[in-house]
Amino acid sequence: MFGDMQGMMAKLKEAQAKIEETKIRLNTIMVDGDSGNGAVVATVTANREVKNIAIDDKLLEDKEALEDYLIIALNNAIKKANVINEAELAAAAKDGMPDIPGLDMFK
């Protein structure tokens, strides 16, 4: 019984390490979201950290439009990053989880 428990604990530690490695790797994956046919482009990491915002010079004269386009571009980028983030972390967790009967939340 305790041998199995130790094995499961080791597997859980491996899963935790794999998840942490994945989180670090997600900082290197860049995702773009745009709005206004590319007038505003927001770049975020798959961990949802804003890295860059590019704005077409024409928008600098229209504050209200710029604000709207910024919100749309950022939300688009964050949605894409969420999809990648959730899929990658779920895969890392599933790969490292011990086979515990009745615990099939990652399958």
N, CA, C and O atoms as CSV, one atom per row, in Angstrom:
chain,resi,resn,atom,element,x,y,z
A,1,MET,N,N,0.826,-1.200,0.000
A,1,MET,CA,C,0.000,0.000,0.000
A,1,MET,C,C,0.858,1.246,0.000
A,1,MET,O,O,0.652,2.147,-0.813
A,2,PHE,N,N,1.853,1.306,0.939
A,2,PHE,CA,C,2.679,2.511,1.022
A,2,PHE,C,C,3.601,2.641,-0.184
A,2,PHE,O,O,3.943,3.753,-0.586
A,3,GLY,N,N,4.000,1.526,-0.755
A,3,GLY,CA,C,4.809,1.569,-1.975
A,3,GLY,C,C,4.043,2.257,-3.088
A,3,GLY,O,O,4.597,3.082,-3.815
A,4,ASP,N,N,2.777,1.920,-3.219
A,4,ASP,CA,C,1.943,2.557,-4.227
A,4,ASP,C,C,1.772,4.041,-3.923
A,4,ASP,O,O,1.796,4.873,-4.830
A,5,MET,N,N,1.600,4.369,-2.643
A,5,MET,CA,C,1.413,5.759,-2.231
A,5,MET,C,C,2.660,6.575,-2.567
A,5,MET,O,O,2.560,7.701,-3.054
A,6,GLN,N,N,3.835,5.999,-2.302
A,6,GLN,CA,C,5.076,6.704,-2.612
A,6,GLN,C,C,5.215,6.909,-4.123
A,6,GLN,O,O,5.672,7.956,-4.580
A,7,GLY,N,N,4.823,5.921,-4.864
A,7,GLY,CA,C,4.862,6.031,-6.328
A,7,GLY,C,C,3.932,7.121,-6.821
A,7,GLY,O,O,4.284,7.897,-7.709
A,8,MET,N,N,2.732,7.174,-6.236
A,8,MET,CA,C,1.779,8.215,-6.630
A,8,MET,C,C,2.293,9.600,-6.270
A,8,MET,O,O,2.133,10.545,-7.042
A,9,MET,N,N,2.909,9.723,-5.104
A,9,MET,CA,C,3.449,11.017,-4.685
A,9,MET,C,C,4.576,11.456,-5.620
A,9,MET,O,O,4.691,12.633,-5.960
A,10,ALA,N,N,5.403,10.493,-6.030
A,10,ALA,CA,C,6.481,10.808,-6.967
A,10,ALA,C,C,5.905,11.273,-8.297
A,10,ALA,O,O,6.401,12.222,-8.904
A,11,LYS,N,N,4.850,10.592,-8.743
A,11,LYS,CA,C,4.189,10.982,-10.006
A,11,LYS,C,C,3.593,12.376,-9.899
A,11,LYS,O,O,3.681,13.164,-10.840
A,12,LEU,N,N,2.982,12.689,-8.749
A,12,LEU,CA,C,2.407,14.017,-8.555
A,12,LEU,C,C,3.488,15.095,-8.578
A,12,LEU,O,O,3.272,16.176,-9.126
A,13,LYS,N,N,4.648,14.810,-7.989
A,13,LYS,CA,C,5.757,15.776,-8.018
A,13,LYS,C,C,6.248,15.962,-9.452
A,13,LYS,O,O,6.575,17.077,-9.861
A,14,GLU,N,N,6.300,14.872,-10.210
A,14,GLU,CA,C,6.692,14.958,-11.621
A,14,GLU,C,C,5.689,15.810,-12.392
A,14,GLU,O,O,6.072,16.635,-13.222
A,15,ALA,N,N,4.403,15.605,-12.112
A,15,ALA,CA,C,3.358,16.378,-12.792
A,15,ALA,C,C,3.510,17.858,-12.468
A,15,ALA,O,O,3.389,18.711,-13.347
A,16,GLN,N,N,3.774,18.155,-11.209
A,16,GLN,CA,C,3.940,19.546,-10.787
A,16,GLN,C,C,5.146,20.177,-11.502
A,16,GLN,O,O,5.076,21.322,-11.949
A,17,ALA,N,N,6.222,19.445,-11.605
A,17,ALA,CA,C,7.417,19.945,-12.286
A,17,ALA,C,C,7.132,20.183,-13.767
A,17,ALA,O,O,7.566,21.181,-14.343
A,18,LYS,N,N,6.393,19.249,-14.374
A,18,LYS,CA,C,6.053,19.379,-15.786
A,18,LYS,C,C,5.163,20.598,-16.024
A,18,LYS,O,O,5.321,21.299,-17.023
A,19,ILE,N,N,4.238,20.847,-15.115
A,19,ILE,CA,C,3.360,22.018,-15.228
A,19,ILE,C,C,4.183,23.299,-15.108
A,19,ILE,O,O,3.963,24.249,-15.859
A,20,GLU,N,N,5.122,23.331,-14.175
A,20,GLU,CA,C,5.966,24.518,-14.011
A,20,GLU,C,C,6.822,24.757,-15.254
A,20,GLU,O,O,6.979,25.899,-15.685
A,21,GLU,N,N,7.373,23.695,-15.830
A,21,GLU,CA,C,8.140,23.812,-17.073
A,21,GLU,C,C,7.264,24.355,-18.195
A,21,GLU,O,O,7.704,25.185,-18.990
A,22,THR,N,N,6.031,23.886,-18.253
A,22,THR,CA,C,5.104,24.340,-19.286
A,22,THR,C,C,4.794,25.819,-19.115
A,22,THR,O,O,4.736,26.556,-20.099
A,23,LYS,N,N,4.596,26.259,-17.887
A,23,LYS,CA,C,4.321,27.677,-17.632
A,23,LYS,C,C,5.482,28.546,-18.107
A,23,LYS,O,O,5.269,29.612,-18.684
A,24,ILE,N,N,6.700,28.091,-17.864
A,24,ILE,CA,C,7.870,28.846,-18.322
A,24,ILE,C,C,7.909,28.889,-19.851
A,24,ILE,O,O,8.176,29.935,-20.443
A,25,ARG,N,N,7.642,27.747,-20.479
A,25,ARG,CA,C,7.648,27.691,-21.946
A,25,ARG,C,C,6.556,28.573,-22.538
A,25,ARG,O,O,6.749,29.163,-23.600
A,26,LEU,N,N,5.410,28.670,-21.863
A,26,LEU,CA,C,4.305,29.493,-22.365
A,26,LEU,C,C,4.677,30.973,-22.427
A,26,LEU,O,O,4.061,31.738,-23.169
A,27,ASN,N,N,5.678,31.377,-21.654
A,27,ASN,CA,C,6.148,32.766,-21.737
A,27,ASN,C,C,6.839,33.060,-23.060
A,27,ASN,O,O,7.004,34.225,-23.422
A,28,THR,N,N,7.244,32.026,-23.787
A,28,THR,CA,C,7.940,32.221,-25.053
A,28,THR,C,C,7.008,32.146,-26.263
A,28,THR,O,O,7.424,32.427,-27.386
A,29,ILE,N,N,5.760,31.769,-26.036
A,29,ILE,CA,C,4.797,31.664,-27.136
A,29,ILE,C,C,4.055,32.996,-27.253
A,29,ILE,O,O,3.371,33.416,-26.319
A,30,MET,N,N,4.195,33.655,-28.402
A,30,MET,CA,C,3.561,34.953,-28.633
A,30,MET,C,C,2.299,34.780,-29.474
A,30,MET,O,O,2.269,34.010,-30.433
A,31,VAL,N,N,1.261,35.519,-29.087
A,31,VAL,CA,C,-0.030,35.449,-29.766
A,31,VAL,C,C,-0.459,36.878,-30.104
A,31,VAL,O,O,-0.376,37.775,-29.266
A,32,ASP,N,N,-0.917,37.078,-31.341
A,32,ASP,CA,C,-1.394,38.398,-31.766
A,32,ASP,C,C,-2.907,38.437,-31.815
A,32,ASP,O,O,-3.562,37.461,-32.181
A,33,GLY,N,N,-3.448,39.580,-31.441
A,33,GLY,CA,C,-4.858,39.876,-31.619
A,33,GLY,C,C,-4.925,41.233,-32.297
A,33,GLY,O,O,-4.187,42.149,-31.934
A,34,ASP,N,N,-5.805,41.366,-33.277
A,34,ASP,CA,C,-5.865,42.659,-33.960
A,34,ASP,C,C,-7.288,43.160,-34.061
A,34,ASP,O,O,-8.249,42.441,-33.789
A,35,SER,N,N,-7.393,44.416,-34.460
A,35,SER,CA,C,-8.698,45.023,-34.684
A,35,SER,C,C,-8.532,46.139,-35.711
A,35,SER,O,O,-7.420,46.594,-35.978
A,36,GLY,N,N,-9.646,46.569,-36.277
A,36,GLY,CA,C,-9.594,47.623,-37.280
A,36,GLY,C,C,-8.778,47.231,-38.485
A,36,GLY,O,O,-8.008,48.040,-39.004
A,37,ASN,N,N,-8.935,45.990,-38.945
A,37,ASN,CA,C,-8.175,45.477,-40.090
A,37,ASN,C,C,-6.673,45.671,-39.915
A,37,ASN,O,O,-5.971,46.064,-40.846
A,38,GLY,N,N,-6.197,45.390,-38.717
A,38,GLY,CA,C,-4.774,45.483,-38.437
A,38,GLY,C,C,-4.314,46.858,-37.982
A,38,GLY,O,O,-3.115,47.086,-37.827
A,39,ALA,N,N,-5.250,47.779,-37.765
A,39,ALA,CA,C,-4.867,49.125,-37.300
A,39,ALA,C,C,-4.261,49.066,-35.902
A,39,ALA,O,O,-3.402,49.878,-35.558
A,40,VAL,N,N,-4.708,48.109,-35.104
A,40,VAL,CA,C,-4.128,47.886,-33.782
A,40,VAL,C,C,-3.826,46.392,-33.657
A,40,VAL,O,O,-4.683,45.547,-33.917
A,41,VAL,N,N,-2.601,46.086,-33.259
A,41,VAL,CA,C,-2.198,44.702,-33.051
A,41,VAL,C,C,-1.600,44.601,-31.651
A,41,VAL,O,O,-0.654,45.312,-31.311
A,42,ALA,N,N,-2.167,43.707,-30.847
A,42,ALA,CA,C,-1.663,43.464,-29.496
A,42,ALA,C,C,-1.001,42.093,-29.479
A,42,ALA,O,O,-1.563,41.115,-29.971
A,43,THR,N,N,0.186,42.030,-28.913
A,43,THR,CA,C,0.921,40.773,-28.791
A,43,THR,C,C,1.027,40.428,-27.310
A,43,THR,O,O,1.487,41.233,-26.501
A,44,VAL,N,N,0.589,39.209,-26.970
A,44,VAL,CA,C,0.667,38.722,-25.594
A,44,VAL,C,C,1.316,37.348,-25.599
A,44,VAL,O,O,1.339,36.660,-26.619
A,45,THR,N,N,1.848,36.955,-24.431
A,45,THR,CA,C,2.368,35.597,-24.304
A,45,THR,C,C,1.194,34.655,-24.050
A,45,THR,O,O,0.081,35.093,-23.758
A,46,ALA,N,N,1.458,33.368,-24.166
A,46,ALA,CA,C,0.418,32.386,-23.867
A,46,ALA,C,C,0.081,32.382,-22.379
A,46,ALA,O,O,-0.897,31.757,-21.970
A,47,ASN,N,N,0.881,33.074,-21.565
A,47,ASN,CA,C,0.559,33.279,-20.153
A,47,ASN,C,C,-0.179,34.601,-19.940
A,47,ASN,O,O,-0.344,35.053,-18.806
A,48,ARG,N,N,-0.612,35.206,-21.019
A,48,ARG,CA,C,-1.467,36.408,-21.012
A,48,ARG,C,C,-0.759,37.658,-20.488
A,48,ARG,O,O,-1.369,38.485,-19.810
A,49,GLU,N,N,0.509,37.789,-20.801
A,49,GLU,CA,C,1.256,38.991,-20.454
A,49,GLU,C,C,1.444,39.822,-21.723
A,49,GLU,O,O,1.968,39.323,-22.718
A,50,VAL,N,N,1.016,41.091,-21.692
A,50,VAL,CA,C,1.116,41.958,-22.860
A,50,VAL,C,C,2.586,42.258,-23.122
A,50,VAL,O,O,3.314,42.682,-22.225
A,51,LYS,N,N,3.016,42.030,-24.372
A,51,LYS,CA,C,4.404,42.259,-24.750
A,51,LYS,C,C,4.556,43.431,-25.709
A,51,LYS,O,O,5.585,44.106,-25.698
A,52,ASN,N,N,3.553,43.680,-26.533
A,52,ASN,CA,C,3.670,44.752,-27.510
A,52,ASN,C,C,2.277,45.188,-27.978
A,52,ASN,O,O,1.341,44.391,-28.047
A,53,ILE,N,N,2.179,46.480,-28.297
A,53,ILE,CA,C,0.971,47.015,-28.931
A,53,ILE,C,C,1.433,47.898,-30.079
A,53,ILE,O,O,2.198,48.842,-29.878
A,54,ALA,N,N,0.969,47.592,-31.273
A,54,ALA,CA,C,1.304,48.386,-32.458
A,54,ALA,C,C,0.039,49.122,-32.908
A,54,ALA,O,O,-1.031,48.529,-33.039
A,55,ILE,N,N,0.192,50.432,-33.142
A,55,ILE,CA,C,-0.958,51.271,-33.495
A,55,ILE,C,C,-0.650,52.018,-34.783
A,55,ILE,O,O,0.394,52.657,-34.911
A,56,ASP,N,N,-1.579,51.929,-35.741
A,56,ASP,CA,C,-1.457,52.688,-36.983
A,56,ASP,C,C,-1.516,54.186,-36.654
A,56,ASP,O,O,-2.377,54.618,-35.887
A,57,ASP,N,N,-0.610,54.971,-37.226
A,57,ASP,CA,C,-0.531,56.405,-36.950
A,57,ASP,C,C,-1.850,57.141,-37.193
A,57,ASP,O,O,-2.134,58.131,-36.519
A,58,LYS,N,N,-2.641,56.682,-38.127
A,58,LYS,CA,C,-3.912,57.346,-38.450
A,58,LYS,C,C,-4.871,57.367,-37.252
A,58,LYS,O,O,-5.710,58.259,-37.125
A,59,LEU,N,N,-4.727,56.368,-36.384
A,59,LEU,CA,C,-5.626,56.274,-35.230
A,59,LEU,C,C,-5.274,57.262,-34.116
A,59,LEU,O,O,-6.085,57.506,-33.222
A,60,LEU,N,N,-4.090,57.819,-34.167
A,60,LEU,CA,C,-3.662,58.723,-33.102
A,60,LEU,C,C,-4.499,59.999,-33.048
A,60,LEU,O,O,-4.485,60.713,-32.045
A,61,GLU,N,N,-5.213,60.279,-34.105
A,61,GLU,CA,C,-6.055,61.476,-34.148
A,61,GLU,C,C,-7.461,61.217,-33.615
A,61,GLU,O,O,-8.211,62.163,-33.373
A,62,ASP,N,N,-7.822,59.968,-33.431
A,62,ASP,CA,C,-9.181,59.618,-32.992
A,62,ASP,C,C,-9.100,58.792,-31.709
A,62,ASP,O,O,-9.070,57.562,-31.747
A,63,LYS,N,N,-9.066,59.492,-30.573
A,63,LYS,CA,C,-8.886,58.846,-29.273
A,63,LYS,C,C,-9.940,57.781,-29.000
A,63,LYS,O,O,-9.608,56.695,-28.524
A,64,GLU,N,N,-11.185,58.071,-29.288
A,64,GLU,CA,C,-12.270,57.126,-28.994
A,64,GLU,C,C,-12.128,55.846,-29.813
A,64,GLU,O,O,-12.285,54.750,-29.273
A,65,ALA,N,N,-11.840,55.965,-31.081
A,65,ALA,CA,C,-11.658,54.789,-31.935
A,65,ALA,C,C,-10.437,53.992,-31.466
A,65,ALA,O,O,-10.472,52.763,-31.416
A,66,LEU,N,N,-9.367,54.698,-31.127
A,66,LEU,CA,C,-8.158,54.028,-30.647
A,66,LEU,C,C,-8.445,53.209,-29.400
A,66,LEU,O,O,-8.018,52.059,-29.301
A,67,GLU,N,N,-9.158,53.784,-28.454
A,67,GLU,CA,C,-9.498,53.064,-27.228
A,67,GLU,C,C,-10.328,51.822,-27.536
A,67,GLU,O,O,-10.080,50.751,-26.981
A,68,ASP,N,N,-11.315,51.966,-28.424
A,68,ASP,CA,C,-12.153,50.821,-28.801
A,68,ASP,C,C,-11.321,49.723,-29.458
A,68,ASP,O,O,-11.454,48.547,-29.117
A,69,TYR,N,N,-10.467,50.110,-30.397
A,69,TYR,CA,C,-9.633,49.131,-31.096
A,69,TYR,C,C,-8.637,48.447,-30.147
A,69,TYR,O,O,-8.364,47.255,-30.286
A,70,LEU,N,N,-8.104,49.196,-29.196
A,70,LEU,CA,C,-7.194,48.602,-28.207
A,70,LEU,C,C,-7.891,47.517,-27.399
A,70,LEU,O,O,-7.350,46.429,-27.203
A,71,ILE,N,N,-9.079,47.819,-26.939
A,71,ILE,CA,C,-9.841,46.847,-26.143
A,71,ILE,C,C,-10.114,45.590,-26.962
A,71,ILE,O,O,-9.937,44.474,-26.474
A,72,ILE,N,N,-10.545,45.773,-28.200
A,72,ILE,CA,C,-10.861,44.624,-29.055
A,72,ILE,C,C,-9.612,43.795,-29.332
A,72,ILE,O,O,-9.645,42.568,-29.230
A,73,ALA,N,N,-8.512,44.459,-29.682
A,73,ALA,CA,C,-7.272,43.740,-30.003
A,73,ALA,C,C,-6.746,42.974,-28.785
A,73,ALA,O,O,-6.348,41.815,-28.897
A,74,LEU,N,N,-6.750,43.628,-27.629
A,74,LEU,CA,C,-6.277,42.950,-26.420
A,74,LEU,C,C,-7.160,41.759,-26.059
A,74,LEU,O,O,-6.655,40.690,-25.716
A,75,ASN,N,N,-8.472,41.942,-26.138
A,75,ASN,CA,C,-9.378,40.829,-25.829
A,75,ASN,C,C,-9.189,39.671,-26.807
A,75,ASN,O,O,-9.232,38.511,-26.398
A,76,ASN,N,N,-8.981,39.967,-28.092
A,76,ASN,CA,C,-8.745,38.912,-29.083
A,76,ASN,C,C,-7.466,38.138,-28.761
A,76,ASN,O,O,-7.444,36.908,-28.820
A,77,ALA,N,N,-6.411,38.864,-28.423
A,77,ALA,CA,C,-5.143,38.211,-28.112
A,77,ALA,C,C,-5.268,37.363,-26.848
A,77,ALA,O,O,-4.758,36.244,-26.798
A,78,ILE,N,N,-5.934,37.883,-25.844
A,78,ILE,CA,C,-6.085,37.147,-24.576
A,78,ILE,C,C,-6.925,35.886,-24.776
A,78,ILE,O,O,-6.625,34.849,-24.184
A,79,LYS,N,N,-7.971,35.958,-25.602
A,79,LYS,CA,C,-8.777,34.758,-25.875
A,79,LYS,C,C,-7.928,33.673,-26.523
A,79,LYS,O,O,-8.007,32.504,-26.143
A,80,LYS,N,N,-7.111,34.064,-27.505
A,80,LYS,CA,C,-6.241,33.086,-28.169
A,80,LYS,C,C,-5.230,32.505,-27.179
A,80,LYS,O,O,-4.972,31.301,-27.177
A,81,ALA,N,N,-4.666,33.367,-26.345
A,81,ALA,CA,C,-3.688,32.914,-25.357
A,81,ALA,C,C,-4.327,31.953,-24.361
A,81,ALA,O,O,-3.703,30.969,-23.963
A,82,ASN,N,N,-5.562,32.228,-23.957
A,82,ASN,CA,C,-6.272,31.341,-23.017
A,82,ASN,C,C,-6.411,29.936,-23.582
A,82,ASN,O,O,-6.200,28.953,-22.871
A,83,VAL,N,N,-6.764,29.841,-24.850
A,83,VAL,CA,C,-6.948,28.531,-25.487
A,83,VAL,C,C,-5.642,27.742,-25.448
A,83,VAL,O,O,-5.630,26.565,-25.086
A,84,ILE,N,N,-4.548,28.393,-25.821
A,84,ILE,CA,C,-3.244,27.730,-25.822
A,84,ILE,C,C,-2.846,27.360,-24.397
A,84,ILE,O,O,-2.417,26.235,-24.141
A,85,ASN,N,N,-2.985,28.295,-23.480
A,85,ASN,CA,C,-2.595,28.092,-22.093
A,85,ASN,C,C,-3.329,26.901,-21.481
A,85,ASN,O,O,-2.703,26.014,-20.901
A,86,GLU,N,N,-4.632,26.882,-21.609
A,86,GLU,CA,C,-5.435,25.809,-21.018
A,86,GLU,C,C,-5.104,24.451,-21.629
A,86,GLU,O,O,-5.005,23.454,-20.914
A,87,ALA,N,N,-4.933,24.410,-22.952
A,87,ALA,CA,C,-4.620,23.145,-23.614
A,87,ALA,C,C,-3.251,22.621,-23.185
A,87,ALA,O,O,-3.100,21.432,-22.906
A,88,GLU,N,N,-2.264,23.495,-23.130
A,88,GLU,CA,C,-0.910,23.079,-22.766
A,88,GLU,C,C,-0.834,22.622,-21.315
A,88,GLU,O,O,-0.215,21.599,-21.023
A,89,LEU,N,N,-1.454,23.364,-20.405
A,89,LEU,CA,C,-1.402,22.983,-18.994
A,89,LEU,C,C,-2.195,21.705,-18.730
A,89,LEU,O,O,-1.789,20.881,-17.912
A,90,ALA,N,N,-3.315,21.540,-19.414
A,90,ALA,CA,C,-4.098,20.310,-19.251
A,90,ALA,C,C,-3.299,19.109,-19.735
A,90,ALA,O,O,-3.309,18.054,-19.101
A,91,ALA,N,N,-2.603,19.272,-20.867
A,91,ALA,CA,C,-1.793,18.172,-21.401
A,91,ALA,C,C,-0.653,17.840,-20.440
A,91,ALA,O,O,-0.359,16.667,-20.211
A,92,ALA,N,N,-0.016,18.858,-19.881
A,92,ALA,CA,C,1.087,18.616,-18.938
A,92,ALA,C,C,0.580,17.915,-17.689
A,92,ALA,O,O,1.227,17.001,-17.177
A,93,ALA,N,N,-0.564,18.339,-17.204
A,93,ALA,CA,C,-1.126,17.720,-15.996
A,93,ALA,C,C,-1.530,16.276,-16.262
A,93,ALA,O,O,-1.282,15.393,-15.441
A,94,LYS,N,N,-2.150,16.045,-17.405
A,94,LYS,CA,C,-2.607,14.694,-17.739
A,94,LYS,C,C,-1.433,13.729,-17.880
A,94,LYS,O,O,-1.489,12.597,-17.399
A,95,ASP,N,N,-0.375,14.181,-18.540
A,95,ASP,CA,C,0.786,13.320,-18.751
A,95,ASP,C,C,1.452,12.924,-17.446
A,95,ASP,O,O,1.999,11.826,-17.343
A,96,GLY,N,N,1.417,13.793,-16.453
A,96,GLY,CA,C,2.132,13.511,-15.221
A,96,GLY,C,C,1.305,12.930,-14.106
A,96,GLY,O,O,1.853,12.562,-13.067
A,97,MET,N,N,0.003,12.834,-14.283
A,97,MET,CA,C,-0.849,12.350,-13.202
A,97,MET,C,C,-0.732,10.842,-13.033
A,97,MET,O,O,-0.688,10.104,-14.018
A,98,PRO,N,N,-0.682,10.385,-11.792
A,98,PRO,CA,C,-0.679,8.942,-11.550
A,98,PRO,C,C,-2.047,8.361,-11.898
A,98,PRO,O,O,-3.049,9.075,-11.918
A,99,ASP,N,N,-2.073,7.091,-12.164
A,99,ASP,CA,C,-3.321,6.419,-12.520
A,99,ASP,C,C,-4.066,6.041,-11.245
A,99,ASP,O,O,-3.861,4.966,-10.682
A,100,ILE,N,N,-4.938,6.952,-10.799
A,100,ILE,CA,C,-5.703,6.725,-9.561
A,100,ILE,C,C,-7.125,6.349,-9.954
A,100,ILE,O,O,-7.801,7.124,-10.630
A,101,PRO,N,N,-7.586,5.183,-9.546
A,101,PRO,CA,C,-8.940,4.758,-9.909
A,101,PRO,C,C,-9.981,5.790,-9.445
A,101,PRO,O,O,-9.942,6.276,-8.314
A,102,GLY,N,N,-10.904,6.103,-10.349
A,102,GLY,CA,C,-11.965,7.053,-10.032
A,102,GLY,C,C,-11.575,8.495,-10.223
A,102,GLY,O,O,-12.423,9.379,-10.105
A,103,LEU,N,N,-10.315,8.762,-10.516
A,103,LEU,CA,C,-9.841,10.133,-10.719
A,103,LEU,C,C,-9.505,10.293,-12.201
A,103,LEU,O,O,-8.345,10.210,-12.606
A,104,ASP,N,N,-10.544,10.523,-12.992
A,104,ASP,CA,C,-10.342,10.622,-14.430
A,104,ASP,C,C,-10.702,12.011,-14.964
A,104,ASP,O,O,-11.221,12.136,-16.073
A,105,MET,N,N,-10.426,13.051,-14.174
A,105,MET,CA,C,-10.824,14.391,-14.574
A,105,MET,C,C,-10.023,14.917,-15.758
A,105,MET,O,O,-10.465,15.865,-16.406
A,106,PHE,N,N,-8.871,14.345,-16.065
A,106,PHE,CA,C,-8.064,14.828,-17.173
A,106,PHE,C,C,-8.191,13.949,-18.405
A,106,PHE,O,O,-7.460,14.140,-19.377
A,107,LYS,N,N,-9.094,13.001,-18.382
A,107,LYS,CA,C,-9.198,12.075,-19.519
A,107,LYS,C,C,-10.337,12.452,-20.413
A,107,LYS,O,O,-10.578,11.787,-21.420
